[in-house]
Structures are given as C-alpha cells and as structure tokens.
C-alpha cells in the first residue's frame, strides 16, 4: 500500500469560508461525547463537535492544531467535512 492510500480528504468550513482543504492521515475531533480519531476507511459517521482542539496529521506526519467552536463532522467515502462556528490555527 502506498502513502496515498492512507490519506483522505478533509474540508473545514466556517460561516465565512472554506477554512481548510487538505489530504490527511488522521483527524482527532473534539465531539460532545468525547474526542475521537478518524483514519482512512473509517465507518461513515455524523457527530456533533464541541468547542476544543481539533488535531490533523498530514502525509508528512506534520501535526497541526486548530481551535474550533461547535459544529458538525460528517465522514463518508473517505471525505471528512467539518462545519464549525469558527476555527483558528494554533
């Protein structure tokens, strides 16, 4: 398996714009029922996002963190779409 098979598409949307579009290995999401991690080929899921730190890991294993406020995450067909009230890069 090559590295591109370990990646999936991430889009973070805010009311003002598409805050981030990237290919990632994983995303850790602060949900209202506790943080959880999404990897490639994760089962389809819709979850409520709580305010907190969202962490991404890209194809070079670089970790980035974002402070997000309340929203929804949906993962299906290796596409994670996160819609939040606000997002700020840490």
Secondary structure, DSSP 8 states (H G I E B T S, - for coil): --GGGG-EEEEEE-SSSEEEEEEEEEEEEEETTEEEEEETT---EEEEE-SEEEEEEETT--EEEEEEEEEEEEEETTEEEEEEEEEEE-
